[in-house]
Amino acid sequence: MKANTATNFSPIVSDEKKIDISLNDNEATIKLSTWTDALGWTCQKTLQVDSEMLDELHHVISAARYKINKQKAVENEEIESNKIIEFPCIR
């Protein structure tokens, strides 16, 4: 019998969603669960990612994160620019 060599990481949790990640051999398992009052945490999707795709997944997630953060920064700049009150011109 082969010993279980899985490595589990701390889950990422929000109010109604949870992502669990574990490593087993050369494969990462990513599970998305949602909270239901009557049932508790219920697994909705499971994704198995081999080691070769894991680097590419990291790259794509990082690029998406960068783009979202950049959009937020632009939106915050627009909000801040709306708060500026110009001094009256003296002629």
Contact map, one row per residue, 1 for C-alpha under 8 A:
1110000000000000000000000000000000000000000000000000000000000000000000000000000000000000000
1111000000000000000000000000000000000000000000000000000000000000000000000000000000000000000
1111100000000000000000000000000000000000000000000000000000000000000000000000000000000000000
0111110000000000000000000000000000000000000000000000000000000000000000000000000000000000000
0011111000000000000000011000000000000000000000000000000000000000000000000000000000000000000
0001111100000000000001111000000000000000000000000000000000000000000000000000000000000000000
0000111110000000000001110000000000000000000000000000000000000000000000000000000000000000000
0000011111000000000111100000000000000000000000000000000000000000000000000000000000000000000
0000001111100000000111000000000000000000000000000000000000000000000000000000000000000000000
0000000111110000000110000000000000000000000000000000000000000000000000000000000000000000000
0000000011111000011110000000000000000000000000000000000000000000000000000000000000000000000
0000000001111100011100000000000000000000000000000000000000000000000000000000000000000000000
0000000000111111111000000000000000000000000000000000000000000000000000000000000000000000000
0000000000011111110000000000000000000000000000000000000000000000000000000000000000000000000
0000000000001111100000000000000000100000000000000000000000000000000000000000000000000000000
0000000000001111110000000000000001110000000000000000000000000000000000000000000000000000000
0000000000001111111000000000000111100000000000000000000000000000000000000000000000000000000
0000000000111101111100000000000111000000000000000000000000000000000000000000000000000000000
0000000000111000111110000000011110000000000000000000000000000000000000000000000000000000000
0000000111110000011111000000111100000000000000000000000000000000000000000000000000000000000
0000000111100000001111100001111000000000000000000000000000000000000000000000000000000000000
0000011110000000000111110001110000000000000000000000000000000000000000000000000000000000000
0000011100000000000011111111100000000000000000000000000000000000000000000000000000000000000
0000111000000000000001111111100000000000000000000000000000000000000000000000000000000000000
0000110000000000000000111110000000000000000000000000000000000000000000000000000000000000000
0000000000000000000000111111000000000000000000000110000000000000000000000000000000000000000
0000000000000000000000111111100000000000000000011110000000000000000000000000000000000000000
0000000000000000000011110111110000000000000000011110010000000000000000000000000000000000000
0000000000000000000111110011111000000000000001111000000000000000000000000000000000000000000
0000000000000000001111000001111100000000000001111000000000000000000000000000000000000000000
0000000000000000001110000000111110000000001111100000000000000000000000000000000000000000000
0000000000000000111100000000011111000000001111000000000000000000000000000000000000000000000
0000000000000000111000000000001111100000111110000000000000000000000000000000000000000000000
0000000000000001110000000000000111110001111100000000000000000000000000000000000000000000000
0000000000000011100000000000000011111011110000000000000000000000000000000000000000000000000
0000000000000001000000000000000001111111110000000000000000000000000000000000000000000000000
0000000000000000000000000000000000111111000000000000000000000000000000000000000000000000000
0000000000000000000000000000000000011111000000000000000000000000000000000000000000000000000
0000000000000000000000000000000000111111110000000000000000000000000000000000000000000000000
0000000000000000000000000000000001111111110000000000000000000000000000000000000000000000000
0000000000000000000000000000000011110011111000000000000000000000000000000000000000000000000
0000000000000000000000000000000011110011111100000000000000000000000000000000000000000000000
0000000000000000000000000000001111000000111111000000000000000000000000000000000000000000000
0000000000000000000000000000001111000000011111000000000000000000000000000000000000000000000
0000000000000000000000000000001110000000001111100000000000000000000000000000000000000000000
0000000000000000000000000000111100000000001111110000000000000000000000000000000000000000000
0000000000000000000000000000111000000000000011111000000000000000000000000000000000000000000
0000000000000000000000000011110000000000000001111100000000000000000000000000000000000000000
0000000000000000000000000011110000000000000000111110110000000000000000000000000000000000000
0000000000000000000000000111000000000000000000011111110000000000000000000000000000000000000
0000000000000000000000000111000000000000000000001111111000000000000000000000000000000000000
0000000000000000000000000000000000000000000000000111111100000000000000000000000000000000000
0000000000000000000000000000000000000000000000001111111110000000000000000000000000000000000
0000000000000000000000000001000000000000000000001111111111000000000000000000000000000000000
0000000000000000000000000000000000000000000000000011111111100000000000000000000000000000000
0000000000000000000000000000000000000000000000000001111111110000000000000000000000000000000
0000000000000000000000000000000000000000000000000000111111111000000000000000000000000000000
0000000000000000000000000000000000000000000000000000011111111100000000000000000000000000000
0000000000000000000000000000000000000000000000000000001111111110000000000000000000000000000
0000000000000000000000000000000000000000000000000000000111111111000000000000000000000000000
0000000000000000000000000000000000000000000000000000000011111111100000000000000000000000000
0000000000000000000000000000000000000000000000000000000001111111110000000000000000000000000
0000000000000000000000000000000000000000000000000000000000111111111000000000000000000000000
0000000000000000000000000000000000000000000000000000000000011111111100000000000000000000000
0000000000000000000000000000000000000000000000000000000000001111111110000000000000000000000
0000000000000000000000000000000000000000000000000000000000000111111111000000000000000000000
0000000000000000000000000000000000000000000000000000000000000011111111100000000000000000000
0000000000000000000000000000000000000000000000000000000000000001111111110000000000000000000
0000000000000000000000000000000000000000000000000000000000000000111111111000000000000000000
0000000000000000000000000000000000000000000000000000000000000000011111111100000000000000000
0000000000000000000000000000000000000000000000000000000000000000001111111110000000000000000
0000000000000000000000000000000000000000000000000000000000000000000111111111000000000000000
0000000000000000000000000000000000000000000000000000000000000000000011111111100000000000000
0000000000000000000000000000000000000000000000000000000000000000000001111111110000000000000
0000000000000000000000000000000000000000000000000000000000000000000000111111111000000000000
0000000000000000000000000000000000000000000000000000000000000000000000011111111100000000000
0000000000000000000000000000000000000000000000000000000000000000000000001111111110000000000
0000000000000000000000000000000000000000000000000000000000000000000000000111111111000000000
0000000000000000000000000000000000000000000000000000000000000000000000000011111111100000000
0000000000000000000000000000000000000000000000000000000000000000000000000001111111110000000
0000000000000000000000000000000000000000000000000000000000000000000000000000111111110000000
0000000000000000000000000000000000000000000000000000000000000000000000000000011111110000000
0000000000000000000000000000000000000000000000000000000000000000000000000000001111111000000
0000000000000000000000000000000000000000000000000000000000000000000000000000000111111100000
0000000000000000000000000000000000000000000000000000000000000000000000000000000000111110000
0000000000000000000000000000000000000000000000000000000000000000000000000000000000011111000
0000000000000000000000000000000000000000000000000000000000000000000000000000000000001111100
0000000000000000000000000000000000000000000000000000000000000000000000000000000000000111110
0000000000000000000000000000000000000000000000000000000000000000000000000000000000000011111
0000000000000000000000000000000000000000000000000000000000000000000000000000000000000001111
0000000000000000000000000000000000000000000000000000000000000000000000000000000000000000111
